[in-house]
Amino acid sequence: MRAVLIALVGLSLAAAPACAEQAPTAAAPIVIKFSHVAAPQAHKSRAAEHFKTLAEQYTNGRVRVELYPNSQLYKDKEELEALQLGAVQMLAPSVSKFGPLGIKAFEVFDLPYIFAGYDELAKVTEGEIGRDLLDRLKSKGLIGLAYWNNGFKILSANSPLYGPDDVLGLKMRIQSSKVLEAQMWSIGGMPQVMAFSEAYQALSSGVVDGTENTPANMYTQKMYEVQKHATMTYHGYLGYAVISNAKFWSGLPSDIRASLERAIAETTPVANRFAREENEEALEEMRKAGTTVFHEPTPDERAAWMAAMLPVHDEMASRVGRDLIDRIYAATGHKSPTQ
């Protein structure tokens, strides 16, 4: 795979002379290939379209943004390597992807019940902690530009999930994250790591029994067609980091870079609004479809989910950083997610 990506790098550089060694001209705009795994109609795609419009407008056409949604170029496991090699210039991967890359601190976002809603989340992603985490990407040749939300996850399966005991023994699809593995083990599930683009087929064929995802992802990937039950646990956050290749980004003319940063900054609140709206609309549409029964936990049931999952914070503290967890507790205004 690496050899293929290296070959693609050569093609990319030949087609888009955006490197420091070959300065772009007015007749040859800087090409930014923006690749991601979301469906074309998903909120991430709409946010990327918004960024493309602003980027091309603010640079007066000196930049052309090419969008490649729905894993058209690369699947989950391939896209980060493609970016590091320069085959693409921008991605918006899930923050969970950075743990396997070697920056384990990003898996703090995977801790169950670490955020009690969007207001607490924003205190981290829009504050010093979020910026500090993005800065760690530089060690991998990446530049972190912003966080775009997807939302909070629910659990689904083909059998009712009223409490942790109902997950016992089920094969549950997850992203590649040691924290998510620990979370699934904590409720008795058997974590199965697989690419987002493969989840629907795995659920449809019975290779896995269930999964966790946001309502928006569950809808756009049609998972609701092959999952009979879902529980509104909202136990974990799913978000993206908009990133670029560090060499490419630093090699841009300063005025172009400033214009792109402006486009990202103005797109981020729009992207987050799209995400919240889409999650609400997706839930409504899936309920109308009638193929999935959505269960709202009682207070006692929610307490049981939290009691089972919260020990993962301490279990994973040595991996993501005890100090980081404590900083998030302090930033969000409580010492534990139950307070």
KOLZAKOL-717743 format. One record per residue: residue number from 1; residue in one letter; x, y, z of N, C-alpha, C in turn. Coordinates in steps of 0.2 Angstrom, whole numbers. Example, Ala and Ser with C-alpha at 12.3 -4.5 7.8 and 13.67 -1.06 7.14 Angstrom:
<1 "A" <66 -28 39> <62 -22 39> <66 -16 39>>,
<2 "S" <64 -11 35> <68 -5 36> <64 0 39>>,
END
This chain:
<1 "M" <4 -6 0> <0 0 0> <4 6 0>>,
<2 "R" <10 6 4> <14 12 4> <17 14 -3>>,
<3 "A" <19 8 -6> <22 10 -13> <17 13 -18>>,
<4 "V" <10 11 -17> <5 14 -21> <4 21 -19>>,
<5 "L" <4 23 -13> <4 30 -10> <9 34 -13>>,
<6 "I" <15 31 -13> <21 35 -15> <20 37 -22>>,
<7 "A" <18 32 -26> <17 33 -33> <12 39 -34>>,
<8 "L" <6 39 -30> <1 44 -30> <4 51 -28>>,
<9 "V" <9 51 -24> <12 57 -22> <15 60 -28>>,
<10 "G" <19 56 -32> <22 59 -38> <17 62 -43>>,
<11 "L" <11 58 -44> <6 61 -48> <3 67 -45>>,
<12 "S" <2 67 -39> <-1 73 -35> <3 79 -36>>,
<13 "L" <10 78 -35> <15 84 -36> <15 86 -43>>,
<14 "A" <14 82 -48> <15 84 -55> <8 88 -57>>,
<15 "A" <3 86 -54> <-4 89 -56> <-5 95 -52>>,
<16 "A" <-2 96 -46> <-3 102 -42> <3 105 -39>>,
<17 "P" <6 109 -43> <13 112 -41> <12 117 -35>>,
<18 "A" <11 114 -29> <10 118 -23> <16 118 -18>>,
<19 "C" <21 115 -20> <27 114 -15> <31 120 -16>>,
<20 "A" <36 120 -11> <40 126 -11> <45 126 -16>>,
<21 "E" <47 120 -19> <51 120 -24> <49 122 -31>>,
<22 "Q" <42 122 -32> <39 124 -38> <33 129 -37>>,
<23 "A" <35 135 -37> <30 140 -35> <24 140 -40>>,
<24 "P" <18 141 -37> <12 141 -42> <12 148 -46>>,
<25 "T" <8 148 -51> <7 154 -55> <0 155 -55>>,
<26 "A" <-2 161 -58> <-9 163 -59> <-13 158 -63>>,
<27 "A" <-9 155 -68> <-12 150 -73> <-13 143 -70>>,
<28 "A" <-9 142 -64> <-9 136 -61> <-11 136 -54>>,
<29 "P" <-17 136 -52> <-19 137 -45> <-17 131 -41>>,
<30 "I" <-16 133 -34> <-14 128 -29> <-20 123 -29>>,
<31 "V" <-19 117 -29> <-24 112 -29> <-24 109 -22>>,
<32 "I" <-29 109 -18> <-30 105 -12> <-35 100 -13>>,
<33 "K" <-32 94 -12> <-36 88 -12> <-39 86 -5>>,
<34 "F" <-45 87 -4> <-48 86 3> <-52 80 3>>,
<35 "S" <-49 75 6> <-52 68 6> <-55 67 13>>,
<36 "H" <-61 63 13> <-64 61 19> <-69 55 18>>,
<37 "V" <-71 52 23> <-75 45 22> <-82 46 23>>,
<38 "A" <-85 52 24> <-92 53 25> <-96 53 18>>,
<39 "A" <-102 51 19> <-106 51 13> <-107 58 10>>,
<40 "P" <-108 59 3> <-109 65 0> <-114 70 3>>,
<41 "Q" <-120 67 6> <-125 71 9> <-124 72 16>>,
<42 "A" <-119 70 19> <-118 70 26> <-115 77 28>>,
<43 "H" <-116 79 34> <-114 86 36> <-107 88 35>>,
<44 "K" <-102 83 36> <-95 84 35> <-94 86 28>>,
<45 "S" <-98 83 23> <-97 84 16> <-100 91 15>>,
<46 "R" <-105 93 18> <-108 100 17> <-103 105 20>>,
<47 "A" <-100 103 26> <-95 108 29> <-89 109 24>>,
<48 "A" <-87 103 21> <-81 104 16> <-83 108 10>>,
<49 "E" <-89 107 8> <-91 111 2> <-91 119 4>>,
<50 "H" <-93 120 10> <-93 127 13> <-86 130 13>>,
<51 "F" <-82 126 16> <-75 128 16> <-72 129 9>>,
<52 "K" <-74 125 4> <-71 125 -3> <-73 132 -6>>,
<53 "T" <-80 134 -5> <-82 140 -7> <-79 146 -4>>,
<54 "L" <-78 146 2> <-74 152 5> <-67 152 3>>,
<55 "A" <-64 146 3> <-56 146 2> <-55 148 -5>>,
<56 "E" <-59 146 -10> <-58 149 -17> <-60 156 -18>>,
<57 "Q" <-65 158 -14> <-67 165 -14> <-62 170 -11>>,
<58 "Y" <-59 168 -5> <-54 172 -1> <-47 172 -5>>,
<59 "T" <-46 167 -9> <-39 167 -12> <-40 170 -19>>,
<60 "N" <-46 172 -21> <-47 175 -28> <-45 170 -33>>,
<61 "G" <-47 163 -32> <-46 158 -37> <-39 155 -37>>,
<62 "R" <-34 158 -33> <-28 155 -33> <-27 148 -29>>,
<63 "V" <-32 146 -26> <-33 139 -23> <-39 136 -26>>,
<64 "R" <-38 130 -28> <-44 126 -30> <-44 120 -26>>,
<65 "V" <-50 119 -22> <-51 113 -18> <-55 108 -21>>,
<66 "E" <-52 102 -21> <-55 96 -24> <-58 92 -19>>,
<67 "L" <-64 90 -18> <-67 86 -13> <-68 79 -15>>,
<68 "Y" <-66 74 -11> <-67 67 -12> <-70 64 -6>>,
<69 "P" <-77 64 -6> <-80 61 0> <-81 53 -1>>,
<70 "N" <-84 50 4> <-86 43 4> <-80 38 3>>,
<71 "S" <-74 40 5> <-69 35 4> <-67 34 -3>>,
<72 "Q" <-68 39 -7> <-67 38 -15> <-60 37 -16>>,
<73 "L" <-55 40 -12> <-48 39 -13> <-45 34 -8>>,
<74 "Y" <-47 35 -2> <-44 31 4> <-49 29 9>>,
<75 "K" <-48 23 12> <-52 21 18> <-48 24 24>>,
<76 "D" <-52 22 30> <-49 25 36> <-42 24 37>>,
<77 "K" <-40 17 36> <-33 16 38> <-28 18 33>>,
<78 "E" <-30 21 27> <-25 23 22> <-24 31 22>>,
<79 "E" <-30 34 24> <-30 42 23> <-24 46 26>>,
<80 "L" <-23 44 32> <-18 47 36> <-11 46 33>>,
<81 "E" <-9 40 31> <-3 39 28> <-3 43 21>>,
<82 "A" <-8 43 17> <-8 47 11> <-7 54 12>>,
<83 "L" <-10 57 18> <-8 64 19> <-1 65 21>>,
<84 "Q" <2 61 25> <9 62 27> <13 61 21>>,
<85 "L" <12 57 16> <16 57 10> <14 62 5>>,
<86 "G" <9 66 6> <8 71 2> <3 70 -4>>,
<87 "A" <0 64 -4> <-5 62 -9> <-11 66 -9>>,
<88 "V" <-13 68 -3> <-18 73 -2> <-16 78 2>>,
<89 "Q" <-20 84 2> <-17 90 6> <-22 91 13>>,
<90 "M" <-28 89 13> <-32 90 19> <-36 84 20>>,
<91 "L" <-38 83 26> <-42 77 29> <-46 80 34>>,
<92 "A" <-51 77 36> <-55 78 42> <-57 71 46>>,
<93 "P" <-52 68 48> <-53 61 51> <-56 62 58>>,
<94 "S" <-59 56 60> <-61 56 67> <-54 57 72>>,
<95 "V" <-55 60 77> <-50 61 82> <-47 54 85>>,
<96 "S" <-51 49 84> <-49 43 87> <-43 40 82>>,
<97 "K" <-43 42 76> <-37 40 72> <-30 41 74>>,
<98 "F" <-30 46 79> <-23 49 80> <-20 44 86>>,
<99 "G" <-24 40 89> <-21 36 94> <-17 30 91>>,
<100 "P" <-19 27 86> <-15 22 82> <-9 25 79>>,
<101 "L" <-10 32 77> <-4 35 74> <2 36 79>>,
<102 "G" <0 36 86> <5 37 91> <4 42 95>>,
<103 "I" <-1 46 94> <-3 52 99> <-9 49 103>>,
<104 "K" <-7 46 108> <-13 42 112> <-17 47 116>>,
<105 "A" <-15 53 117> <-19 58 121> <-25 60 118>>,
<106 "F" <-26 59 111> <-32 61 107> <-37 56 109>>,
<107 "E" <-36 50 112> <-41 45 114> <-45 47 120>>,
<108 "V" <-43 53 123> <-46 56 129> <-53 57 126>>,
<109 "F" <-54 59 120> <-61 61 117> <-65 55 117>>,
<110 "D" <-62 49 117> <-66 43 117> <-69 40 124>>,
<111 "L" <-66 43 129> <-69 41 136> <-76 42 136>>,
<112 "P" <-80 37 139> <-87 38 139> <-89 43 145>>,
<113 "Y" <-94 46 143> <-97 51 148> <-92 56 150>>,
<114 "I" <-87 58 146> <-82 63 148> <-85 70 147>>,
<115 "F" <-90 71 142> <-93 77 141> <-100 77 142>>,
<116 "A" <-103 81 146> <-110 81 147> <-114 86 143>>,
<117 "G" <-113 85 136> <-116 90 131> <-111 94 128>>,
<118 "Y" <-114 98 123> <-110 102 118> <-106 108 122>>,
<119 "D" <-110 111 127> <-106 116 131> <-100 114 134>>,
<120 "E" <-100 109 137> <-94 106 140> <-89 104 135>>,
<121 "L" <-91 101 130> <-86 100 124> <-83 106 121>>,
<122 "A" <-86 111 120> <-83 117 117> <-78 120 122>>,
<123 "K" <-79 119 128> <-74 122 133> <-67 119 132>>,
<124 "V" <-67 113 129> <-61 109 127> <-59 110 120>>,
<125 "T" <-63 109 115> <-61 110 108> <-60 117 106>>,
<126 "E" <-63 122 109> <-62 129 108> <-57 132 113>>,
<127 "G" <-54 128 117> <-50 131 122> <-42 129 121>>,
<128 "E" <-39 130 127> <-32 129 127> <-30 121 126>>,
<129 "I" <-34 117 129> <-33 110 129> <-34 107 122>>,
<130 "G" <-39 110 118> <-40 108 111> <-34 110 107>>,
<131 "R" <-31 116 108> <-26 118 104> <-19 115 106>>,
<132 "D" <-18 113 112> <-12 109 114> <-12 102 111>>,
<133 "L" <-18 99 110> <-18 93 107> <-17 93 100>>,
<134 "L" <-20 98 96> <-18 99 89> <-11 100 88>>,
<135 "D" <-8 104 92> <-1 105 92> <4 99 92>>,
<136 "R" <1 94 95> <5 88 95> <5 84 89>>,
<137 "L" <1 86 84> <1 83 77> <7 85 73>>,
<138 "K" <11 90 75> <16 92 72> <22 87 72>>,
<139 "S" <22 83 77> <27 78 77> <26 72 72>>,
<140 "K" <20 72 69> <19 67 64> <18 70 57>>,
<141 "G" <21 76 57> <21 80 50> <14 82 48>>,
<142 "L" <10 84 53> <3 86 52> <2 93 55>>,
<143 "I" <-3 96 52> <-5 103 55> <-12 102 57>>,
<144 "G" <-14 103 64> <-21 103 66> <-24 110 65>>,
<145 "L" <-30 111 61> <-33 117 60> <-39 118 64>>,
<146 "A" <-43 113 65> <-49 115 69> <-52 108 71>>,
<147 "Y" <-57 108 75> <-62 103 77> <-68 104 74>>,
<148 "W" <-71 99 70> <-78 99 68> <-82 93 72>>,
<149 "N" <-87 95 75> <-91 90 78> <-95 85 74>>,
<150 "N" <-96 79 76> <-101 75 73> <-107 75 78>>,
<151 "G" <-106 72 84> <-111 72 89> <-109 67 94>>,
<152 "F" <-115 65 98> <-114 60 103> <-117 54 101>>,
<153 "K" <-114 48 103> <-115 42 100> <-121 38 104>>,
<154 "I" <-124 34 100> <-129 29 103> <-127 22 102>>,
<155 "L" <-130 17 105> <-128 10 104> <-134 7 100>>,
<156 "S" <-132 2 96> <-137 -1 92> <-136 -9 91>>,
<157 "A" <-141 -13 90> <-140 -20 89> <-146 -23 87>>,
<158 "N" <-147 -29 86> <-153 -32 83> <-157 -35 89>>,
<159 "S" <-155 -33 95> <-159 -35 101> <-159 -29 106>>,
<160 "P" <-164 -29 110> <-165 -23 114> <-159 -22 119>>,
<161 "L" <-157 -15 120> <-151 -14 124> <-154 -9 130>>,
<162 "Y" <-156 -12 135> <-159 -8 141> <-153 -7 146>>,
<163 "G" <-148 -11 146> <-143 -10 151> <-137 -14 149>>,
<164 "P" <-131 -13 152> <-125 -16 150> <-126 -24 149>>,
<165 "D" <-130 -27 153> <-131 -34 153> <-133 -37 146>>,
<166 "D" <-137 -32 142> <-139 -34 136> <-134 -34 130>>,
<167 "V" <-128 -31 132> <-123 -31 127> <-118 -37 128>>,
<168 "L" <-119 -41 133> <-115 -46 135> <-114 -51 129>>,
<169 "G" <-108 -52 126> <-107 -57 121> <-108 -54 114>>,
<170 "L" <-110 -48 113> <-112 -46 107> <-105 -43 103>>,
<171 "K" <-105 -45 97> <-99 -42 93> <-101 -35 91>>,
<172 "M" <-97 -30 93> <-99 -23 92> <-93 -20 88>>,
<173 "R" <-95 -17 82> <-90 -13 78> <-88 -7 81>>,
<174 "I" <-82 -5 81> <-79 1 84> <-74 4 79>>,
<175 "Q" <-72 10 80> <-66 13 77> <-60 10 81>>,
<176 "S" <-54 10 78> <-48 8 81> <-46 13 86>>,
<177 "S" <-47 11 92> <-45 15 98> <-45 10 104>>,
<178 "K" <-40 10 108> <-39 6 114> <-44 8 119>>,
<179 "V" <-46 15 119> <-51 17 124> <-58 14 122>>,
<180 "L" <-60 14 116> <-66 11 114> <-66 4 115>>,
<181 "E" <-60 1 114> <-60 -7 116> <-62 -8 123>>,
<182 "A" <-59 -4 127> <-60 -4 134> <-67 -3 136>>,
<183 "Q" <-70 2 133> <-77 4 134> <-81 -2 132>>,
<184 "M" <-80 -5 127> <-85 -11 125> <-84 -17 129>>,
<185 "W" <-78 -18 131> <-77 -23 136> <-80 -22 143>>,
<186 "S" <-80 -15 145> <-83 -13 151> <-91 -15 152>>,
<187 "I" <-94 -16 146> <-101 -17 146> <-102 -24 143>>,
<188 "G" <-97 -28 142> <-98 -35 141> <-98 -36 133>>,
<189 "G" <-97 -31 129> <-97 -32 122> <-90 -35 120>>,
<190 "M" <-90 -37 113> <-84 -40 110> <-82 -35 105>>,
<191 "P" <-77 -30 106> <-75 -25 101> <-72 -28 95>>,
<192 "Q" <-75 -25 89> <-73 -27 82> <-71 -21 79>>,
<193 "V" <-64 -20 78> <-62 -14 74> <-62 -15 67>>,
<194 "M" <-66 -11 63> <-66 -11 56> <-67 -4 53>>,
<195 "A" <-66 -3 47> <-67 4 44> <-74 6 43>>,
<196 "F" <-75 12 44> <-82 15 43> <-85 12 37>>,
<197 "S" <-82 12 31> <-85 10 25> <-87 3 25>>,
<198 "E" <-85 -1 29> <-86 -8 30> <-92 -10 35>>,
<199 "A" <-94 -5 39> <-98 -6 44> <-105 -9 42>>,
<200 "Y" <-108 -5 37> <-115 -7 35> <-115 -15 33>>,
<201 "Q" <-110 -17 28> <-110 -24 26> <-109 -29 32>>,
<202 "A" <-105 -27 36> <-104 -31 42> <-110 -32 46>>,
<203 "L" <-114 -27 47> <-120 -27 51> <-125 -31 47>>,
<204 "S" <-125 -30 41> <-130 -33 36> <-129 -41 36>>,
<205 "S" <-123 -43 36> <-121 -50 35> <-121 -53 42>>,
<206 "G" <-121 -50 47> <-120 -53 54> <-113 -54 56>>,
<207 "V" <-108 -51 52> <-102 -52 55> <-101 -49 61>>,
<208 "V" <-104 -43 62> <-105 -40 69> <-112 -39 71>>,
<209 "D" <-114 -39 77> <-121 -39 80> <-123 -31 81>>,
<210 "G" <-119 -27 82> <-121 -20 83> <-115 -15 83>>,
<211 "T" <-116 -9 85> <-111 -4 84> <-113 2 89>>,
<212 "E" <-109 7 88> <-110 13 91> <-109 19 86>>,
<213 "N" <-113 24 86> <-112 29 81> <-117 35 83>>,
<214 "T" <-116 40 79> <-121 46 80> <-127 44 76>>,
<215 "P" <-133 47 77> <-139 46 73> <-137 48 66>>,
<216 "A" <-133 54 65> <-132 56 58> <-128 50 54>>,
<217 "N" <-123 47 57> <-119 42 54> <-124 36 53>>,
<218 "M" <-128 34 58> <-132 29 57> <-137 29 51>>,
<219 "Y" <-139 35 50> <-144 37 45> <-140 37 38>>,
<220 "T" <-135 41 37> <-132 42 31> <-129 35 28>>,
<221 "Q" <-127 31 33> <-124 25 31> <-129 19 31>>,
<222 "K" <-135 21 32> <-141 16 31> <-140 10 36>>,
<223 "M" <-137 12 42> <-136 6 47> <-143 5 50>>,
<224 "Y" <-148 10 50> <-154 8 53> <-158 3 49>>,
<225 "E" <-156 2 43> <-160 -3 39> <-158 -10 42>>,
<226 "V" <-152 -11 45> <-150 -18 48> <-149 -18 55>>,
<227 "Q" <-152 -13 59> <-151 -13 66> <-158 -12 69>>,
<228 "K" <-161 -17 72> <-168 -17 75> <-169 -13 81>>,
<229 "H" <-164 -12 85> <-164 -8 91> <-159 -3 92>>,
<230 "A" <-160 3 95> <-155 7 97> <-157 11 104>>,
<231 "T" <-152 12 108> <-153 15 114> <-149 22 114>>,
<232 "M" <-153 27 117> <-150 34 117> <-146 35 123>>,
<233 "T" <-140 32 123> <-136 32 128> <-132 39 128>>,
<234 "Y" <-130 41 122> <-126 47 121> <-120 47 125>>,
<235 "H" <-117 41 125> <-111 40 130> <-105 42 128>>,
<236 "G" <-104 44 121> <-97 46 119> <-97 51 114>>,
<237 "Y" <-92 54 113> <-92 60 108> <-88 57 102>>,
<238 "L" <-91 59 96> <-87 58 90> <-86 65 86>>,
<239 "G" <-80 66 85> <-78 72 81> <-72 71 77>>,
<240 "Y" <-71 77 73> <-66 76 68> <-61 82 69>>,
<241 "A" <-55 81 67> <-50 86 67> <-48 88 59>>,
<242 "V" <-49 94 57> <-47 96 51> <-39 97 51>>,
<243 "I" <-36 93 46> <-29 93 47> <-26 94 40>>,
<244 "S" <-19 96 39> <-16 96 33> <-9 94 34>>,
<245 "N" <-6 92 28> <1 90 28> <6 96 30>>,
<246 "A" <10 96 35> <13 101 38> <18 105 33>>,
<247 "K" <21 100 29> <26 103 24> <22 107 19>>,
<248 "F" <17 105 16> <12 108 12> <10 115 14>>,
<249 "W" <7 114 21> <4 120 24> <9 126 25>>,
<250 "S" <15 124 27> <20 129 29> <23 132 22>>,
<251 "G" <23 128 17> <26 130 11> <21 135 7>>,
<252 "L" <15 136 9> <10 140 6> <12 148 7>>,
<253 "P" <11 152 2> <12 159 3> <8 161 9>>,
<254 "S" <11 166 13> <8 168 19> <1 171 18>>,
<255 "D" <0 174 13> <-7 177 12> <-12 172 10>>,
<256 "I" <-10 167 6> <-14 161 5> <-16 157 11>>,
<257 "R" <-11 156 15> <-12 152 21> <-17 156 26>>,
<258 "A" <-16 162 26> <-20 167 31> <-27 166 28>>,
<259 "S" <-28 166 22> <-35 166 19> <-38 159 20>>,
<260 "L" <-34 154 20> <-37 147 21> <-39 146 28>>,
<261 "E" <-34 149 33> <-36 149 40> <-42 153 41>>,
<262 "R" <-43 158 38> <-50 162 39> <-56 158 37>>,
<263 "A" <-55 154 31> <-60 150 28> <-62 144 33>>,
<264 "I" <-57 141 36> <-58 136 41> <-61 139 47>>,
<265 "A" <-59 145 50> <-62 148 56> <-69 149 55>>,
<266 "E" <-71 152 49> <-78 154 48> <-82 147 46>>,
<267 "T" <-79 142 44> <-83 136 42> <-85 132 48>>,
<268 "T" <-80 132 53> <-81 128 59> <-88 129 63>>,
<269 "P" <-90 135 65> <-96 135 68> <-102 133 63>>,
<270 "V" <-101 134 57> <-106 131 52> <-106 124 52>>,
<271 "A" <-101 121 52> <-100 114 52> <-103 111 58>>,
<272 "N" <-102 114 64> <-105 111 70> <-113 112 70>>,
<273 "R" <-115 117 67> <-122 118 67> <-125 113 62>>,
<274 "F" <-122 112 56> <-124 107 52> <-125 100 56>>,
<275 "A" <-120 98 60> <-120 92 63> <-126 91 68>>,
<276 "R" <-127 96 72> <-132 96 77> <-139 95 73>>,
<277 "E" <-140 99 68> <-146 99 64> <-147 92 61>>,
<278 "E" <-142 89 58> <-142 83 54> <-144 77 59>>,
<279 "N" <-141 77 65> <-142 72 70> <-150 72 72>>,
<280 "E" <-152 78 73> <-160 79 75> <-164 76 69>>,
<281 "E" <-162 78 63> <-166 76 57> <-165 69 56>>,
<282 "A" <-159 66 56> <-158 59 55> <-162 55 60>>,
<283 "L" <-163 57 66> <-166 53 71> <-174 53 69>>,
<284 "E" <-176 59 67> <-183 59 65> <-185 55 59>>,
<285 "E" <-180 55 54> <-181 51 48> <-181 43 50>>,
<286 "M" <-176 41 54> <-176 34 56> <-182 32 60>>,
<287 "R" <-185 36 64> <-191 34 68> <-197 33 63>>,
<288 "K" <-197 38 58> <-202 37 53> <-201 31 49>>,
<289 "A" <-195 29 47> <-194 23 43> <-197 16 47>>,
<290 "G" <-196 17 54> <-199 11 58> <-195 5 58>>,
<291 "T" <-189 5 55> <-185 -2 55> <-181 -2 61>>,
<292 "T" <-181 3 65> <-177 3 72> <-181 5 77>>,
<293 "V" <-181 2 83> <-185 4 89> <-180 8 93>>,
<294 "F" <-181 15 94> <-176 19 98> <-179 19 105>>,
<295 "H" <-174 18 110> <-176 17 117> <-173 23 121>>,
<296 "E" <-177 27 124> <-174 32 129> <-173 29 136>>,
<297 "P" <-167 29 138> <-166 26 145> <-169 29 150>>,
<298 "T" <-172 25 155> <-174 28 161> <-169 31 165>>,
<299 "P" <-170 35 170> <-164 38 175> <-160 32 178>>,
<300 "D" <-164 26 180> <-160 21 183> <-156 17 177>>,
<301 "E" <-159 16 171> <-155 13 166> <-149 17 164>>,
<302 "R" <-150 24 164> <-144 28 162> <-138 28 167>>,
<303 "A" <-141 28 174> <-136 27 179> <-132 20 179>>,
<304 "A" <-135 15 176> <-132 9 176> <-127 9 170>>,
<305 "W" <-129 12 164> <-124 13 159> <-117 17 161>>,
<306 "M" <-119 22 165> <-113 26 167> <-109 22 172>>,
<307 "A" <-112 19 177> <-108 15 182> <-104 10 179>>,
<308 "A" <-106 7 173> <-102 2 170> <-96 5 166>>,
<309 "M" <-97 11 163> <-92 13 158> <-87 18 162>>,
<310 "L" <-89 21 167> <-85 26 170> <-78 24 173>>,
<311 "P" <-78 18 175> <-71 15 177> <-66 15 171>>,
<312 "V" <-68 16 165> <-63 16 159> <-59 22 160>>,
<313 "H" <-61 28 163> <-57 34 164> <-51 32 168>>,
<314 "D" <-52 29 173> <-46 27 177> <-42 21 174>>,
<315 "E" <-45 17 171> <-42 11 167> <-37 14 162>>,
<316 "M" <-39 19 158> <-36 22 152> <-32 28 154>>,
<317 "A" <-31 30 160> <-28 36 162> <-20 35 161>>,
<318 "S" <-17 30 161> <-10 29 160> <-9 29 152>>,
<319 "R" <-14 28 148> <-13 28 141> <-14 36 138>>,
<320 "V" <-20 39 140> <-21 46 138> <-18 51 142>>,
<321 "G" <-16 50 148> <-13 55 152> <-18 57 158>>,
<322 "R" <-16 55 164> <-20 57 170> <-21 65 170>>,
<323 "D" <-15 68 169> <-16 75 169> <-21 78 164>>,
<324 "L" <-21 75 158> <-25 78 153> <-33 77 155>>,
<325 "I" <-34 71 158> <-41 70 161> <-43 75 166>>,
<326 "D" <-38 76 171> <-40 81 176> <-40 88 173>>,
<327 "R" <-37 90 168> <-38 96 165> <-44 97 162>>,
<328 "I" <-47 91 159> <-54 92 156> <-59 92 161>>,
<329 "Y" <-58 88 167> <-63 89 172> <-63 96 175>>,
<330 "A" <-57 99 175> <-57 106 178> <-60 111 173>>,
<331 "A" <-59 110 167> <-61 115 161> <-69 114 161>>,
<332 "T" <-72 108 162> <-79 107 161> <-83 108 168>>,
<333 "G" <-79 110 173> <-82 112 179> <-84 106 184>>,
<334 "H" <-81 100 183> <-83 95 188> <-77 90 189>>,
<335 "K" <-77 86 194> <-72 82 195> <-73 75 192>>,
<336 "S" <-79 73 191> <-81 67 187> <-87 68 183>>,
<337 "P" <-88 64 178> <-94 65 174> <-100 64 177>>,
<338 "T" <-101 61 183> <-107 60 186> <-109 66 190>>,
<339 "Q" <-105 71 191> <-107 77 195> <-110 82 191>>,
END
